[in-house]
């Protein structure tokens, strides 16, 4: 790993993965289901919904589907899984409301305070496969103080397409090493590293729920490994 | 003009033109020049730089130039006008620094307070021909509390191309009449209106400097006509 002080002198922009890294999608969907449809196993429902996400993006990236926003992919997956959970009877308004649960995800407890600190010294932006409207609604509700909302929708490509990582550096007219990707997922960080970005891994052991703790052991290829955003702010002198 | 109360019930997103509407480009460039190159007529310099802006965008929109960010258009114009002001001797670092004066524009006195109020009730975003990096740097320095930075760079078209106005509604999955463009320029508002957006005209009589007060008389085709962002917040119940 690089020396934090050297990093703090080089890095100008921190680009954050969002689902799982900034917000707790699993817990938030479980809570939505407990409120809206308490008879359903919210844990299984959240996992099934999220499981459809990568295959759906892969269909877009292979050209089987035209460019599609995550809101629309979420809705396709939702319509697909509802019968499995006995919810095939949901009407259009209920489906539309439920689909917007992804706009209402709650942040991890350290996210807002950590971003507030990091924002004082760095430009903090999203780099998410979520669409701009989703990310903006989420930030407004949760109080996430982004300087700028960047999304797959801006670059017309999903992570880990290099166009997304390089796109952040280009937007800010910076060298790749002046941008750090912050994420709780090694494949995302690997994609960023391959484009010359710096990387910070954030432990989010409960991303898939308390019943499925994630292996969060450090990997030496990342520049930083932090328990949460407050530790990241400490490491980056913010 | 529409009744403000009806508007407040319909409109969800306020999209702001930036140069001249949110920030005082003329005064800011004059102040930069007074600091950096006090021998130059800052007023004439600011006007010359800005005059090159529309013709440069028109070249891109006609296809004579590929997609070009405003940072790069500003630089082309700058290189072109420097000899006229006796500044042909400026080196690369000085030119690059001066070009970023557009990232350092000061807001009008009411801009930050007005946006803070409007943000409580509406989603507030930019819709500017300025590039994302420029708008983000400007917001960070000036304290402009955007929920989201939208730019010609996102839509790959400059205003008044309909793709920009319609793009805002699409990003937020809204009907055009749920979006209001806020601008100090009638041609921009006209473009928005043709796409079905609501419009608010903001008086900025000193946009071109105290020596050239602008005609800011109301035009009936706009939904609102306000002296500044605080009056806009009053009119929209924010």
Interface residues (C-beta under 8 A of the other chain):
Chain A: X71 X123 X125 X131 X132 X133 X135 X136 X137 X139 X140 X147 X148 X149 X150 X153 X154 X171 X172 X173
Chain B: X71 X123 X125 X131 X132 X133 X135 X136 X137 X139 X140 X147 X148 X149 X150 X153 X154 X171 X172 X173
